[in-house]
Amino acid sequence: MTGLWSRRYLVLRRVTQLGILLVFFGSLHWGWKVAGSPVLRGDLSASTLVGLVPLADPLAALQILATRHVPDSSVLLGALVVVLFYGVVGGRVFCSWVCPINPVADLAAWMRRKLGWKGTLRLDRRVRDWVLGLTLVLSAWTGLAAFEWISPIGMVHRSVIFGMGVGWIGAAAIFLFDLLVDRQGWCGHLCPLGAFYGLLGRAAQIRVAFDATTCTRCGDCLAVCPEPHVLNFEHAGAAGLVVSGDCTNCGRCTPICPEGSLGFAWRARVRRPPTDLQIPRARRAS
């Protein structure tokens, strides 16, 4: 399948990412309001939706708690709202549908494919779990929310919304790192926020369902997936869905599958295959 329809989730992701930035920007600079309140006030760390619904980065709240300070009740409530939301739609949906760094990483990955560049380093994906732990340790040790001070995610978002130029330096650094050093180096191997949402994503209710009986193991999905290790056909075949919390629900794999073996579904409605079903090994993407 080719053309725009096969790229529908990519288009929807870009519309969503730009739309969120536009609503933040319009609320601040153009006075967009609902019932007299800004549509979105704040940034990705902490904001308020239409003056009523608090939203907060749960990792930022954890860092504040690690400093032995108690955040404002609105921040705690906002973090709970965000956790419940991503607990349903998939933790790392933030990474592929909301995060302003995602288009930068995707552009670097596209250029790597065009240039045939393999990179110079292969980082272990577990590094980001260590970075997540280190973030909380440093927050407790320094008394400051450690990642919030250096987060390129927050920097880029504030650069767009508030006109702070330092974020573009962070975006350029991630682009060059992903292009020259390791594919999806920041998002897939270093980002502690991605690691946090990966843990949350294990319980997500919207998943990529997998029909092992129709899949021919052609490897097309592995070639386009930014986190190809999540497409473990043996595990997915046994469960009837992609079980890894690292899946970003980006949707790249679903339209490209020639057999239609992959598609979004509610976890509770996914039927497990028979226990005696033999799952052949997948061919790895080159």
C-alpha positions in Angstrom: 0.0 0.0 0.0 1.4 3.3 -1.0 0.4 7.0 -1.0 -1.1 9.2 1.6 -3.3 6.5 3.1 -0.3 4.4 4.0 1.1 7.4 5.8 -2.1 8.4 7.6 -0.8 7.9 11.1 2.3 9.9 10.3 0.1 12.7 9.1 -2.2 12.5 12.1 0.8 12.6 14.4 2.2 15.7 12.8 -1.2 17.4 12.9 -1.5 16.4 16.6 2.0 17.7 17.5 1.6 20.9 15.6 -2.0 21.3 16.9 -0.9 21.1 20.6 1.9 23.6 20.0 -0.6 25.9 18.2 -3.1 25.8 21.0 -0.4 26.6 23.6 0.9 29.4 21.4 -2.6 30.8 20.5 -3.7 30.7 24.1 -0.7 32.8 25.2 -0.3 35.2 22.2 -3.7 35.4 20.5 -5.9 35.1 23.6 -7.7 31.9 22.6 -10.2 31.2 25.3 -13.1 28.9 26.2 -15.7 30.3 28.7 -13.3 33.2 29.5 -10.3 30.9 30.3 -7.2 30.2 28.1 -7.6 27.0 26.3 -4.2 25.8 27.5 -2.1 27.8 29.9 1.5 26.8 30.9 3.8 24.3 29.2 4.4 20.5 29.0 5.6 20.4 32.6 2.5 21.9 34.1 -0.6 23.5 32.5 -4.3 24.0 32.9 -6.9 23.1 30.3 -9.7 25.7 30.0 -9.0 26.8 33.5 -10.5 23.7 35.0 -8.4 20.6 34.3 -4.8 20.6 35.7 -2.2 18.7 33.7 1.3 18.0 34.8 4.3 15.9 33.8 4.3 13.0 36.2 8.1 12.6 36.0 8.5 16.2 36.9 6.2 15.6 39.9 8.3 12.6 40.9 11.5 14.6 40.7 9.9 17.3 43.0 8.9 14.6 45.5 12.4 13.2 45.3 13.7 16.6 46.5 11.6 16.1 49.6 9.2 18.9 48.7 5.5 18.4 48.1 4.2 19.9 44.9 1.1 22.0 44.9 -2.1 19.9 45.0 -3.0 21.0 41.4 0.4 19.6 40.2 -0.3 16.3 41.9 -3.8 16.1 40.6 -2.5 17.1 37.1 0.1 14.3 37.2 -2.6 11.8 38.2 -4.8 12.9 35.2 -1.9 12.5 32.8 -1.0 9.0 34.3 -4.6 7.9 33.9 -4.8 9.1 30.4 -1.6 7.5 29.2 -2.4 4.4 31.2 -5.3 3.9 28.8 -3.9 5.2 25.4 -0.4 3.9 25.9 2.4 5.5 27.9 4.8 6.2 25.0 2.0 7.7 22.9 3.4 10.9 24.4 6.7 10.2 22.6 5.2 9.8 19.1 2.1 12.0 19.2 2.9 14.9 21.6 6.7 15.3 22.2 8.2 18.1 20.1 11.4 16.2 19.8 9.8 13.4 17.8 9.8 15.2 14.4 13.5 16.0 14.9 14.3 12.3 15.6 12.1 11.2 12.7 13.9 13.6 10.4 17.3 12.3 11.5 16.2 8.7 11.0 14.9 9.6 7.5 18.2 11.2 6.5 20.1 8.2 7.8 18.1 6.0 5.5 18.7 8.3 2.5 22.4 8.6 3.2 22.8 4.9 4.1 24.6 5.9 7.2 24.9 3.2 9.9 26.2 5.3 12.7 29.2 5.0 14.9 27.8 3.6 18.2 25.2 1.1 19.4 23.8 2.1 22.8 22.0 -0.4 24.9 18.3 0.6 25.3 18.5 -0.1 29.0 20.7 3.0 29.3 17.6 5.2 29.4 16.3 3.2 32.5 19.6 4.0 34.2 19.2 7.7 33.2 15.7 7.6 34.7 17.0 6.3 38.0 19.9 8.8 37.9 17.4 11.6 37.3 15.6 10.8 40.6 18.8 10.2 42.5 20.3 13.6 41.4 17.0 15.3 42.2 17.2 13.9 45.7 20.8 14.8 46.1 20.7 18.3 44.7 17.3 19.3 45.9 16.4 20.3 42.3 14.3 18.6 39.6 17.4 17.5 37.8 16.0 16.6 34.3 13.7 19.7 34.2 16.8 21.9 34.1 18.3 20.3 31.0 15.3 18.7 29.3 15.5 19.3 25.5 11.8 18.5 25.4 10.9 21.4 27.7 13.5 23.7 26.0 12.1 23.1 22.5 8.5 23.5 23.7 9.3 26.8 25.5 11.3 28.0 22.5 8.2 27.7 20.3 5.7 29.0 22.9 7.7 31.7 24.7 10.4 32.5 22.1 13.3 31.2 24.1 16.1 30.4 21.6 18.1 27.9 23.7 15.7 25.1 22.7 16.9 25.1 19.1 20.4 24.2 20.3 19.1 21.2 22.1 17.1 20.2 19.0 20.1 20.5 16.8 22.2 18.5 19.2 19.7 15.6 19.2 19.4 15.7 15.4 23.2 15.4 15.0 23.4 12.7 17.6 20.7 10.7 16.0 22.0 11.2 12.5 25.7 10.6 13.2 26.0 8.4 16.2 23.0 6.1 16.8 19.6 5.7 15.3 16.9 7.0 17.6 19.7 7.7 20.0 17.9 10.1 22.2 14.4 8.8 22.2 15.2 5.2 22.1 18.3 5.0 24.3 18.7 8.1 26.6 15.5 10.0 27.3 14.3 9.4 30.9 10.8 10.6 30.1 10.5 7.9 27.4 11.7 5.4 30.0 9.1 6.5 32.5 6.3 6.3 29.9 7.6 2.9 28.8 6.9 1.6 32.3 3.5 3.2 32.3 2.8 1.8 28.8 3.0 -1.8 30.0 -0.6 -1.5 31.4 -1.9 0.5 28.3 -5.3 -0.6 27.0 -4.9 0.5 23.4 -2.4 -1.8 21.8 -1.2 -3.0 18.5 -2.9 -6.3 18.0 -1.1 -9.1 16.1 -2.5 -12.0 14.1 0.2 -14.6 14.0 -1.8 -16.9 11.6 -1.7 -14.4 8.7 1.7 -12.8 9.2 4.3 -14.0 6.7 7.3 -12.5 8.7 8.3 -10.3 5.7 9.9 -7.8 8.1 8.3 -4.7 6.6 7.1 -3.6 10.0 10.5 -4.1 11.5 12.0 -1.8 8.9 9.8 1.1 9.7 9.4 0.7 13.5 11.4 3.2 15.6 11.6 0.6 18.4 11.8 -2.7 16.4 12.6 -4.8 19.5 8.9 -4.4 20.5 7.9 -6.4 17.5 8.9 -9.7 19.0 6.7 -12.0 17.0 7.1 -14.9 19.4 5.8 -12.8 22.3 3.2 -10.9 20.3 2.0 -14.1 18.7 1.5 -15.7 22.1 -0.3 -12.7 23.5 -2.2 -11.6 20.4 -0.7 -8.1 20.7 2.5 -6.1 21.1 3.1 -6.4 24.9 6.2 -4.2 25.3 5.7 -0.9 27.1 8.3 0.6 24.7 5.8 0.6 21.9 5.0 4.2 21.0 1.7 3.4 19.2 3.0 5.5 16.3 1.0 3.4 13.8 3.8 3.0 11.3 3.6 -0.8 11.3 -0.2 -1.1 10.8 -0.7 0.3 7.3 2.5 -1.1 5.9 1.7 -4.7 6.7 0.7 -6.4 3.4 -1.3 -9.1 5.2 -3.1 -6.7 7.6 -1.8 -8.7 10.5 -1.3 -5.6 12.7 -3.9 -3.1 13.8 -5.0 -1.1 16.8 -7.4 -2.7 19.3 -8.6 -2.6 22.8 -6.5 -4.9 25.0 -9.6 -6.5 26.5 -11.0 -7.4 23.1 -7.8 -9.1 21.8 -8.2 -12.8 21.7 -5.2 -14.9 22.6 -4.3 -17.5 20.0 -4.4 -21.3 20.8 -1.7 -22.3 23.1 -0.4 -25.0 20.6 0.1 -22.4 17.8 3.6 -22.6 16.5 5.1 -19.1 16.0 7.9 -19.1 13.4 10.9 -16.9 14.0 10.8 -13.4 12.4 13.3 -12.3 9.8 15.2 -9.3 11.2 15.1 -6.0 9.3 18.4 -5.0 7.7 
